[in-house]
């Protein structure tokens, strides 16, 4: 190594400064930190954002989600995630997240918290009353149709094939005709 006068002064000045400050020249020892997910329970799921269906691993410890990451064994994303999928952890750890059902009645300006039982009861009542009011047993030609045109449904990308199948059967049982899925839109 060629060392000129300026380089020598830099190196020697750095060495003197390091020894004065108590910084040793021997290498520092590195210690491995235990992983935060070491004792966490792993659960696989799919990303709720788009219709691609990327696989996620959710790490849960003591009833709290402590980490989410892409599932390397999933055939669709093989461990990679888009920016939205990478931020799925924030769905759980977000102070602004609404955790109870909210209701704003007709003509009201403010949302109010309601119980889950009340919300489910209202949904069931409204679906039934709408279906009963709009149900057609036969069309204008006299053909049996057993359907309602007053209710429509859009499925979620967070449903797997089996859940979509059951959801489709449920909706067809109600007589719905207008059934869509996020993957087709």
Secondary structure, 3 states (H helix, E strand, C coil): CCCCHHHHHHHHHHHHHHHHCCCCCCCCCCCCCCCCCCCCEEEEEECCCCCCCCEEEEEEECCEEEEEEECCCCCCCCCCCCHHHHCCHHHHCCCCCCCCCEECCCCCCCCEECCHHHHHHHHHHHHHHHHHHHEEEECCCCCEEEEEEEEEEEECCCCCHHHHHHHHHHHHHHCEEEEEEHHHC
